[in-house]
Structures are given as structure tokens and as C-alpha cells.
Amino acid sequence: MTRRESFQRIALLLGGAAIAPSALAAALAPPVESMFFSNADRLALLDELSETILPTTDTPGAKAAEVGKFIIHAVENCLQADRKKRFWEELDVAEANCKQQTGKSFLDCNESERVTFLTWLQDQKRPATEQDIPPFFTGLKMLVLHGYFTSEVGATQALNYDPVPGGWVADMKVDENTKAWTPIF
């Protein structure tokens, strides 16, 4: 148990007199992981898709930031039931398309095949009746970017992390090596 978890549990216990015992027990129980966390194949696929979109260079890639777990958590806990179902179905369709085009799973493809497949996936358009829903790859890229740049790895190594931004520096030197700033992770 981390220090943060222990403080949260103490705060719940102190306020527990006003809370029904069953609600208090549910709040103190360890969090239940999503059913998709148990699907190692799906997590591995999301890790590799994320790493192909944001690969390791001079900074760690999406896999180091555990973006696959973030995507599963975000889809399961933030999307409405119909959008959640659609995301998982489209992930399965993307994997099936990769198998059809390359003869193997995305996990078994080399880097060149992965980039070629993701380029093809990016070029796919929705039917005219579904133009209000972004294509699968667009949604996946948004989740990868959000998961990466709000992670500790992305915020501290890919960006300049400053938890308490200071004042304005009008004559700050900025060159091609200057990283963007972020107060978030």
C-alpha cells in the first residue's frame, strides 16, 4: 500500500460515521481491475500499437509509459457502453485486417509492416452515415497521446515538467532542443 492509498483510506475511515457500512466497505476494498486487463493478448496488442505510434527514441516510448493499460482503463471507465463496445470491435477488426494484409498478427509484424499497416489504417474513412464518429485510428492516436503525455514518463522525459509554473520570462532562450512545458502528469 502506498502512502497516498493509506491517506485516502484514513480519510474515508474518519468520515465513515456518516456513510453506510456497505458503502464504506466498498470504498475500502481494493480496486477491481477491468475484465480486459486479464486479456493479455489485448494488452499486448495495444502496447505494440502504442509503441509503433510513439516509439522509443532518445526518450522512452509509449510502452515504457504503460499506455496500453491507460487505454484499457480509459475505454472501460470513460466511454459510454455503445462507444466502448464499438472501440473493442474496431480493435478486433483492425487486427483481422492486419492478418488479412500481412498474413500475420500485428504482434508478429516487423517495424516496416507495422508502419505500413498503420498508414493504411489511418487512410480509412467512415461511411457517410457515420461521419460524426472519428475513425478508429484517430481515436486510438488521441488515447495514445493523452496517455503518454500525462504519464510520468511522458511529462518528465519528453516534456519539461514543472509542477508549479513560475512567472513569465520574456527573454527565455528557445532553440530546437527546447522541450514544451507541462504542469501535468
Long-range contacts (C-beta under 8 A, 24 or more apart in sequence): 34-72, 34-73, 34-76, 34-77, 35-76, 36-72, 36-75, 36-76, 36-88, 37-69, 37-72, 42-72, 42-88, 42-91, 43-68, 43-69, 43-72, 44-68, 44-107, 45-91, 45-95, 45-105, 45-106, 45-107, 46-71, 46-72, 46-91, 48-106, 48-107, 48-114, 49-106, 49-118, 49-140, 49-144, 50-144, 50-147, 50-148, 52-111, 52-114, 52-115, 52-118, 53-118, 53-140, 53-141, 53-144, 54-144, 54-145, 54-148, 59-153, 59-157, 59-158, 60-153, 60-157, 60-158, 62-144, 62-147, 62-148, 64-153, 65-147, 65-148, 65-151, 65-152, 65-153, 65-154, 66-151, 67-143, 67-144, 67-147, 67-148, 67-151, 70-143, 70-146, 70-147, 70-151, 71-140, 71-143, 71-144, 71-147, 74-143, 74-146, 74-147, 75-143, 86-133, 87-136, 87-139, 90-136, 91-136, 93-136, 94-121, 94-136, 94-137, 97-121, 149-182, 149-184, 150-184, 150-185, 151-185, 152-185, 154-185, 155-182, 155-184, 155-185, 156-185, 161-185
